């Protein structure tokens, strides 16, 4: 159960400490007064997605702290999470800090920092919030399936988990099979391509990485063979043999003769003679070799054509594969190795197909078992929901959970649809196609009532669950909320005086424009530090007995009721205009105040204002009758 709520600088709330009670807690006030802000704060403290509008304008930090009673189930969860036991209560706190373009937040449980997944799990144990507009989701078939499964027993939930596991296994096997088939197709294409390249390289006889360079050298020699023959003969004449005796060998021979003659007179000439003799021997050897070179050069046009064709072939392959010849030969060797390795196939497609079919069969079998469990849960939900709907002015209602087969998914092989017929003689049709807004509201409330029997959650929150209804239907909803509040704590935002009259704890929510310098801080109504009469009038004081300040606040509510008798719509228009002007006036700001209506007179005035459309005396009399009727229902129940 939600025991208390502390809020600081959250949206339009500067400071608030609100104590809630067991049973039916009701928040009332004008449209736009800020009632939903309190529900947003509850959502925030339990890990809701942070929003920039949560931090009050002009401040940097906001705080929300909620205290809940601890039951056995919650105590066990705290122990599993290694969170210190706070005794009979658990304190949830969330600090929000506004950044430039985002909001940072930290959550704590009993003072221990926790992460969002932990808060999400805790939320499932503590509270269920039915937000505005949730009736629009009633036609969502996925949501209907989840509701049906949630209404089932533990066996259904375990089977649902088994289906999810079998679906994952079958999907994995299917992916492996499809990947293998795709790989085989790609492999066949790759083998064909590699075989073509291998054949091309094999026919080209690629072996020597230096072949192209050697061929280019030989091509140069053959294409200039005549010039080489002529020039080699010229060199031979210069070195070794010349008719006029000017060959290098002749001159060296003459030099050697002169030096030998000089040796008679100076023995130091001997080293020079040796060098000249060595040079003469080398020149003679060079002459003989150049002579042999010239004689061996042949003019071979046929060989030249072969070389040119081979060079052209090699260059074409290099350009085609964008590699030089050594890299091309290495690529050829890689292709040969790849073709050899592709002969090893691993698991065959037949084996993979068999494994997939086996897992698919297990999936279908588990889906069949889940369907049977869902059919049993559907019959129970149908009976319970009709029982809950009949007191809500739907005595002849019909409801059926339609379960049709579909291709198995992670959620099973069932397509779930809620079929509904609110009036006799009308066929069952999809809920979203036939139900009116008021019928949607009643259906959602009845559904929550059904789940309250199987869900041990202690606190239920309804944000205007009675929207779109009036008269007898509103009274039926009020009584249903009262019944729920006997087993659960219920927190309800409402505009219906019939619902508000059934409250065990009633709170008035209103907006006020105050001077920005005002810094109120107190429990419930935040008793101001400033003692000005204006501030005291604007702030409510939640004490057990009405004080002068509270009497003034109550008188204000009564005055609003009297003004409403003279023309409610005109007053609302003027109020909104004044509020809009106050937002723009420098030095003023809008805040939300929550006033616990702790006595009969305060509640009567609030109910009279909610009733509207009546004279003041009629509204007060109607409110008194509602309170008397509510008291009678409580005593009877």
C-alpha positions in Angstrom: 0.0 0.0 0.0 1.2 3.5 -0.8 1.5 5.2 2.6 2.9 8.6 1.8 4.2 10.7 -1.1 6.7 13.6 -0.9 7.2 15.9 -3.9 9.6 18.8 -4.4 9.9 21.0 -7.5 8.0 18.5 -9.6 6.2 20.1 -12.6 3.9 22.7 -10.9 4.3 21.3 -7.4 6.8 23.1 -5.3 6.5 21.1 -2.1 4.0 18.5 -1.1 3.7 15.8 1.6 0.6 13.7 1.1 -0.5 10.9 3.4 -2.8 8.3 1.8 -5.2 5.9 3.5 -6.3 2.3 2.9 -9.5 2.0 0.8 -10.6 4.5 -1.9 -8.5 7.7 -2.2 -10.0 10.3 -4.5 -8.5 13.3 -6.2 -10.9 16.0 -7.5 -10.5 19.4 -9.0 -11.1 21.5 -12.1 -9.9 20.2 -15.4 -6.2 21.1 -15.7 -5.9 21.7 -12.0 -2.9 19.3 -11.8 -4.4 16.1 -10.6 -2.5 14.0 -13.1 0.7 15.6 -12.0 0.5 13.6 -8.8 0.0 10.4 -10.8 3.0 11.4 -12.9 5.1 11.7 -9.7 4.1 8.2 -8.7 5.1 7.0 -12.1 8.4 8.9 -11.9 9.4 7.5 -8.5 8.8 3.9 -9.8 11.1 4.3 -12.7 9.0 6.0 -15.4 10.8 7.6 -18.4 12.2 10.9 -17.3 10.7 14.0 -18.9 12.1 17.6 -19.0 8.7 19.0 -17.9 9.1 17.1 -14.6 11.6 19.6 -13.2 9.7 22.8 -12.2 10.5 25.9 -14.2 13.2 28.0 -12.5 14.7 25.1 -10.6 17.4 22.6 -11.4 16.4 19.6 -9.3 13.2 17.8 -8.4 12.6 15.0 -5.9 9.9 12.4 -5.5 9.8 10.0 -2.5 7.1 7.4 -2.0 6.7 5.1 1.1 5.0 1.7 0.7 4.0 -1.0 3.2 6.0 -4.2 2.9 4.4 -7.6 2.5 5.9 -11.0 2.5 6.4 -11.1 -1.3 8.0 -7.7 -1.3 10.3 -8.6 1.6 11.5 -11.7 -0.3 12.3 -9.6 -3.4 14.3 -7.0 -1.3 16.3 -9.9 0.1 17.0 -11.3 -3.3 18.2 -7.8 -4.4 20.4 -7.4 -1.3 18.6 -4.2 -0.3 18.5 -3.5 3.4 15.2 -4.3 5.1 13.4 -1.1 6.2 11.1 -3.0 8.5 7.4 -2.6 7.7 8.0 0.0 5.0 10.1 0.6 1.9 11.1 4.1 0.7 11.5 4.7 -3.0 13.2 7.9 -4.0 14.1 9.5 -7.3 16.2 12.6 -7.7 15.9 14.5 -11.1 18.4 17.0 -12.3 17.7 19.2 -15.4 20.4 19.4 -18.0 20.7 21.3 -21.2 18.7 18.9 -23.4 18.0 16.1 -21.0 17.2 15.1 -17.4 19.5 13.0 -15.3 18.0 10.9 -12.5 19.0 8.6 -9.7 16.8 6.1 -8.0 17.2 4.7 -4.5 15.4 2.0 -2.4 15.9 2.4 1.3 18.8 4.6 0.6 20.6 2.1 -1.8 21.1 3.2 -5.4 19.3 0.9 -7.9 19.0 0.6 -11.6 16.0 0.9 -13.9 15.4 -2.9 -14.4 15.2 -3.3 -10.6 12.7 -0.4 -10.4 10.6 -2.0 -13.2 10.5 -5.3 -11.4 9.5 -3.5 -8.1 6.8 -1.6 -9.9 5.1 -4.9 -10.9 5.0 -5.8 -7.2 3.8 -2.5 -5.8 1.3 -0.8 -8.0 -0.8 -0.8 -11.2 -1.5 2.5 -13.0 -4.4 2.7 -15.4 -3.7 5.9 -17.3 -5.9 8.2 -19.3 -6.4 6.9 -22.8 -5.7 3.3 -22.0 -9.2 2.5 -23.1 -8.0 3.2 -26.6 -5.6 0.3 -26.3 -8.3 -2.2 -25.6 -8.6 -3.1 -29.2 -4.9 -4.0 -29.5 -4.8 -7.8 -30.1 -1.3 -8.1 -28.6 -2.5 -6.4 -25.4 -5.6 -8.7 -25.3 -3.3 -11.7 -25.6 -1.2 -10.5 -22.7 -4.3 -9.9 -20.6 -5.6 -13.4 -21.3 -2.2 -14.9 -20.4 -2.0 -12.8 -17.3 -5.4 -14.1 -16.2 -4.1 -17.7 -16.6 -2.4 -19.7 -13.9 1.2 -20.4 -13.3 1.1 -23.4 -15.6 0.0 -21.2 -18.5 2.8 -18.7 -17.9 5.4 -21.6 -17.7 4.1 -23.0 -20.9 4.3 -19.6 -22.5 8.0 -19.5 -21.5 8.5 -23.0 -23.0 6.9 -21.8 -26.3 9.2 -18.8 -26.4 12.2 -21.1 -25.8 11.1 -23.6 -28.5 10.4 -20.8 -30.9 13.9 -19.4 -30.4 15.4 -22.9 -31.0 13.3 -23.4 -34.1 14.2 -20.0 -35.4 17.9 -20.6 -34.8 17.7 -23.9 -36.7 15.9 -22.2 -39.6 18.5 -19.5 -39.8 21.3 -22.1 -39.9 19.5 -24.1 -42.6 18.8 -20.9 -44.7 22.3 -19.8 -44.2 23.6 -23.2 -45.3 21.4 -23.1 -48.4 22.5 -19.6 -49.2 26.1 -20.7 -48.6 25.8 -23.7 -50.9 24.4 -21.5 -53.6 27.2 -19.0 -53.1 29.7 -21.9 -52.9 28.6 -23.3 -56.2 28.9 -19.9 -57.8 32.3 -19.4 -56.2 33.5 -22.9 -57.2 32.5 -22.2 -60.8 34.3 -18.9 -60.8 37.5 -20.4 -59.2 37.5 -23.3 -61.6 37.4 -20.8 -64.5 40.3 -18.8 -63.1 42.2 -21.9 -62.3 41.8 -23.1 -65.9 42.9 -19.8 -67.3 46.0 -19.7 -65.1 46.8 -23.3 -65.8 46.6 -22.8 -69.6 48.8 -19.7 -69.2 51.4 -22.0 -67.4 52.1 -19.5 -64.7 55.2 -20.7 -62.8 58.2 -18.3 -62.9 57.5 -15.0 -61.1 60.5 -13.5 -63.1 59.3 -14.7 -66.5 58.0 -11.4 -67.7 61.2 -9.5 -66.8 63.3 -12.2 -68.5 61.1 -12.1 -71.6 61.4 -8.3 -71.9 65.2 -8.6 -71.8 65.2 -11.2 -74.5 62.8 -9.2 -76.6 65.2 -6.2 -76.4 68.1 -8.4 -77.5 66.3 -10.0 -80.4 64.8 -6.8 -81.7 68.3 -5.1 -81.8 70.4 -8.1 -82.9 71.9 -6.4 -86.0 73.0 -3.4 -84.0 74.4 -5.6 -81.3 76.5 -7.6 -83.9 77.9 -4.5 -85.5 78.7 -2.8 -82.2 80.3 -6.0 -80.7 82.6 -6.2 -83.8 83.6 -2.5 -83.3 84.4 -3.2 -79.6 86.5 -6.2 -80.6 88.6 -4.2 -83.0 89.1 -1.5 -80.4 90.2 -4.0 -77.8 92.0 -6.7 -79.6 92.6 -6.5 -83.3 93.0 -3.5 -85.6 94.8 -3.3 -89.0 96.5 0.0 -88.1 97.9 -1.3 -84.8 95.8 1.1 -82.7 93.9 -1.6 -80.7 94.1 -1.4 -77.0 95.9 -4.7 -76.7 98.6 -3.5 -79.2 99.2 -0.3 -77.2 99.4 -2.2 -73.9 101.8 -4.6 -75.4 104.0 -1.7 -76.6 103.8 -0.1 -73.1 104.8 -3.4 -71.5 107.9 -3.6 -73.8 109.1 0.0 -72.9 108.6 -0.7 -69.2 110.6 -3.9 -69.4 113.4 -1.9 -70.9 113.2 0.7 -68.2 113.4 -2.1 -65.6 117.1 -2.5 -66.4 117.7 0.9 -64.9 115.2 1.0 -62.0 113.7 -2.0 -60.3 110.8 0.1 -58.9 109.2 0.0 -62.3 108.3 -3.7 -61.7 104.9 -3.1 -60.0 103.8 -1.0 -62.9 104.9 -3.6 -65.4 102.7 -6.1 -63.5 99.7 -3.8 -63.6 100.1 -3.3 -67.3 100.5 -7.0 -67.9 97.3 -7.7 -65.9 95.4 -5.0 -67.9 96.7 -6.5 -71.2 95.5 -10.0 -70.1 92.0 -8.6 -69.2 91.7 -6.6 -72.5 92.7 -9.7 -74.4 90.1 -11.8 -72.5 87.4 -9.1 -73.1 88.2 -9.0 -76.7 87.8 -12.8 -77.1 84.4 -12.7 -75.1 83.0 -9.8 -77.2 84.0 -11.6 -80.3 82.2 -14.8 -79.1 79.2 -12.7 -78.1 78.9 -11.2 -81.5 79.3 -14.5 -83.3 76.5 -16.0 -81.1 73.9 -13.3 -81.7 71.3 -14.6 -84.1 68.4 -12.8 -85.9 65.3 -15.0 -85.1 62.0 -13.4 -86.1 60.0 -16.5 -85.2 61.3 -16.4 -81.6 60.7 -12.7 -81.4 57.0 -13.2 -82.4 56.7 -15.9 -79.7 58.1 -13.6 -77.0 55.9 -10.7 -78.0 52.8 -13.0 -77.8 53.8 -14.3 -74.4 54.5 -10.8 -73.0 51.1 -9.7 -74.3 49.4 -12.7 -72.6 51.0 -12.1 -69.3 50.3 -8.4 -69.3 46.7 -9.0 -70.1 46.3 -11.3 -67.2 48.0 -8.8 -64.9 45.6 -6.1 -65.9 42.6 -8.3 -65.7 43.3 -9.3 -62.1 45.0 -6.0 -61.1 48.1 -7.8 -59.9 51.8 -8.0 -61.0 53.1 -11.4 -62.1 54.4 -12.6 -58.7 51.1 -11.7 -57.1 49.2 -13.4 -59.9 51.1 -16.6 -59.3 50.4 -16.4 -55.6 46.7 -15.9 -56.4 46.8 -18.9 -58.6 48.2 -21.0 -55.8 45.4 -19.6 -53.4 42.7 -20.7 -55.9 44.1 -24.2 -56.1 44.1 -24.4 -52.2 40.5 -23.0 -52.1 39.2 -25.6 -54.6 40.8 -28.3 -52.6 39.2 -27.2 -49.3 35.8 -26.7 -50.8 35.4 -30.4 -51.1 34.9 -30.5 -47.3 31.2 -29.7 -46.9 30.5 -30.2 -43.1 26.9 -31.0 -42.1 24.7 -31.8 -45.1 21.6 -29.8 -45.9 19.6 -33.0 -45.2 20.9 -33.2 -41.6 20.2 -29.5 -41.0 16.7 -29.9 -42.5 16.0 -32.8 -40.2 17.2 -30.8 -37.2 14.9 -27.9 -38.1 11.9 -30.1 -38.6 12.4 -31.7 -35.2 12.6 -28.4 -33.4 9.6 -27.0 -35.4 7.6 -30.1 -34.4 8.5 -29.4 -30.7 7.3 -25.8 -31.2 4.0 -26.8 -32.7 3.4 -29.3 -29.9 4.2 -26.7 -27.2 1.9 -24.2 -29.0 -0.9 -26.8 -28.9 -0.6 -27.2 -25.2 -0.5 -23.4 -24.7 -3.7 -23.1 -26.8 -5.5 -25.5 -24.6 -4.4 -23.6 -21.5 -5.5 -20.4 -23.1 -8.9 -21.8 -23.9 -9.4 -22.8 -20.3 -8.3 -19.3 -19.1 -10.6 -17.7 -21.7 -13.7 -19.5 -20.4 -12.9 -18.4 -16.9 -12.2 -14.8 -18.0 -15.4 -14.7 -20.0 -17.5 -15.8 -17.0 -15.7 -13.5 -14.5 -15.8 -10.5 -16.8 -19.5 -10.8 -17.6 -20.1 -11.0 -13.8 -18.1 -7.8 -13.3 -19.8 -6.0 -16.2 -23.4 -6.7 -15.2 -23.4 -4.5 -12.1 -22.0 -1.7 -14.3 -25.4 -1.2 -16.1 -24.6 -3.9 -18.7 -27.0 -6.6 -17.6 -27.4 -8.2 -21.1 -23.8 -8.0 -22.1 -22.0 -10.9 -23.9 -18.3 -11.4 -24.1 -16.1 -14.0 -25.8 -12.4 -14.6 -26.2 -11.9 -15.7 -29.8 -8.9 -17.9 -30.3 -7.8 -18.6 -33.9 -4.8 -20.5 -35.2 -2.0 -18.6 -36.9 1.7 -19.1 -37.9 3.6 -19.7 -34.6 5.4 -16.8 -33.2 7.4 -16.3 -29.9 4.0 -15.8 -28.3 2.5 -19.0 -29.6 0.2 -20.1 -32.4 -2.9 -18.1 -31.4 -4.5 -14.9 -32.7 -6.5 -13.5 -29.7 -9.5 -11.2 -30.2 -11.9 -9.9 -27.6 -15.5 -10.1 -29.0 -18.2 -8.0 -27.4 -22.0 -7.4 -27.6 -23.4 -4.8 -25.2 -27.0 -5.1 -26.3 -29.4 -8.0 -26.8 -29.8 -9.1 -30.5 -26.4 -7.7 -31.6 -23.8 -10.2 -32.7 -20.4 -10.5 -31.1 -18.0 -8.1 -32.7 -14.4 -7.0 -32.0 -14.3 -4.8 -28.9 -12.8 -1.7 -30.6 -15.4 -1.8 -33.4 -18.6 -1.8 -31.4 -17.9 -0.4 -27.8 -18.6 3.2 -27.1 -16.3 5.3 -24.9 -18.4 4.7 -21.8 -18.5 1.0 -22.5 -14.8 1.0 -23.0 -14.3 2.6 -19.6 -16.6 0.1 -17.9 -14.9 -2.8 -19.7 -11.5 -1.7 -18.6 -12.7 -1.3 -15.0 -14.3 -4.7 -15.1 -11.1 -6.2 -16.5 -9.0 -4.7 -13.8 -11.5 -6.0 -11.2 -11.0 -9.5 -12.7 -7.3 -9.2 -12.5 -7.4 -8.0 -8.9 -8.6 -11.5 -7.9 -5.5 -13.1 -9.4 -2.9 -10.3 -9.0 -1.7 -9.8 -5.4 -0.8 -6.1 -6.2 -1.8 -3.9 -3.3 -2.4 -0.5 -4.9 -4.4 0.3 -8.0 -4.4 3.8 -9.6 -7.2 5.0 -12.0 -6.9 8.2 -13.9 -10.4 9.2 -14.9 -11.7 5.7 -15.4 -15.2 7.1 -15.3 -14.7 9.4 -18.3 -17.7 9.3 -20.7 -20.3 8.0 -18.3 -23.0 9.6 -16.1 -26.0 8.8 -14.0 -26.7 5.2 -13.2 -23.5 4.0 -14.9 -21.4 6.5 -12.9 -23.0 5.2 -9.7 -22.2 1.6 -10.8 -18.6 2.5 -11.4 -18.4 4.2 -8.0 -19.7 1.1 -6.3 -17.2 -1.1 -8.3 -14.4 1.1 -7.2 -15.6 0.8 -3.6 -15.7 -3.0 -3.9 -12.1 -3.0 -5.2 -11.0 -0.7 -2.4 -12.1 -3.3 0.1 -9.3 -5.6 -1.1 -6.9 -3.1 -2.5 -5.8 0.5 -1.9 -7.4 2.5 -4.8 -6.3 5.9 -5.9 -8.7 7.5 -8.3 -8.7 10.8 -10.2 -12.4 11.7 -11.0 -14.8 14.4 -12.0 -17.8 12.4 -10.9 -19.4 13.4 -7.6 -21.0 9.9 -7.4 -17.4 8.4 -7.3 -16.0 11.1 -5.1 -18.8 10.5 -2.5 -17.6 6.9 -2.0 -14.1 8.0 -1.0 -12.5 6.9 2.2 -10.0 9.8 1.7 -10.8 12.9 -0.4 -8.3 15.4 -1.7 -9.0 18.7 -3.6 -6.4 19.7 -6.1 -6.2 23.2 -7.4 -3.9 25.7 -9.1 -2.9 29.0 -7.5 -0.9 32.0 -8.7 1.5 33.3 -6.1 4.4 35.7 -5.9 7.6 34.1 -6.9 9.3 35.1 -3.7 6.8 33.0 -1.7 8.6 29.9 -0.3 5.9 27.6 1.3 6.9 24.4 3.0 4.7 22.3 5.2 3.1 18.9 5.4 0.1 18.3 3.1 -0.8 21.9 2.4 2.6 23.4 2.9 2.0 26.0 5.6 3.8 29.2 4.4 6.6 30.9 6.1 5.0 34.2 5.1 2.1 35.2 7.3 0.4 37.5 4.8 -3.3 37.1 4.5 -3.1 36.7 0.7 -0.8 33.7 1.0 -2.8 32.1 3.8 -5.9 32.3 1.7 -4.2 30.6 -1.2 -2.7 27.7 0.8 -4.7 24.9 2.4 -4.0 23.6 5.8 -4.6 19.8 6.4 -5.1 19.6 10.1 -7.7 17.5 11.8 -9.8 20.4 13.0 -10.3 23.4 10.6 -8.2 26.4 11.5 -8.9 30.0 10.5 -6.9 29.5 7.4 -8.6 26.3 6.4 -12.0 27.9 7.1 -11.0 30.6 4.6 -10.0 28.0 2.0 -13.3 26.2 2.5 -15.2 29.4 2.2 -13.5 30.0 -1.0 -14.7 26.6 -2.3 -18.2 27.4 -1.3 -18.0 30.8 -2.9 -16.8 29.1 -6.1 -19.9 26.9 -5.9 -22.2 30.0 -5.6 -20.5 31.7 -8.5 -20.9 28.5 -10.5 -24.7 28.8 -10.1 -24.5 32.2 -11.8 -22.7 30.9 -14.8 -20.0 28.2 -14.5 -18.7 28.4 -18.1 -18.2 32.1 -17.8 -16.2 31.8 -14.6 -14.0 29.1 -16.0 -13.2 31.3 -19.0 -12.4 34.2 -16.9 -10.2 32.0 -14.6 -8.2 30.6 -17.5 -7.7 34.2 -18.8 -6.5 35.4 -15.5 -4.2 32.3 -15.1 -2.7 32.8 -18.5 -2.0 36.5 -17.7 -0.5 35.5 -14.4 2.0 33.2 -16.2 3.3 36.1 -18.2 3.4 38.7 -15.3 6.9 39.1 -13.9 7.3 37.9 -10.3 4.4 35.5 -10.4 4.1 31.7 -10.8 1.5 29.0 -10.9 1.7 26.2 -8.3 -0.5 23.2 -7.5 -2.0 22.7 -4.0 -3.6 19.6 -2.5 -6.1 20.0 0.3 -7.2 16.9 2.2 -11.0 17.4 2.8 -11.1 15.9 6.3 -14.6 16.9 7.4 -18.1 16.6 6.0 -18.6 20.2 5.3 -15.5 20.5 3.1 -16.5 17.3 1.2 -20.0 18.5 0.7 -18.9 21.8 -0.8 -16.5 20.0 -3.1 -19.2 17.5 -4.2 -21.6 20.4 -4.8 -19.0 22.1 -7.1 -18.5 18.8 -9.0 -22.2 18.3 -9.5 -22.6 21.7 -11.2 -25.6 22.8 -13.3 -27.7 23.5 -10.1 -28.4 26.3 -7.8 -26.3 26.5 -4.7 -29.0 25.1 -2.4 -29.8 22.3 -4.8 -26.1 21.4 -5.2 -25.6 21.3 -1.5 -28.6 19.1 -1.0 -27.5 16.8 -3.8 -24.0 16.5 -2.2 -25.6 15.7 1.2 -27.6 12.9 -0.5 -24.5 11.5 -2.1 -22.7 11.4 1.2 -25.6 9.7 2.9 -25.9 7.2 0.1 -22.2 6.4 0.3 -22.4 5.9 4.0 -25.3 3.5 3.5 -23.3 1.5 0.9 -20.3 1.3 3.2 -22.4 -0.1 6.0 -24.1 -2.6 3.8 -20.8 -3.7 2.3 
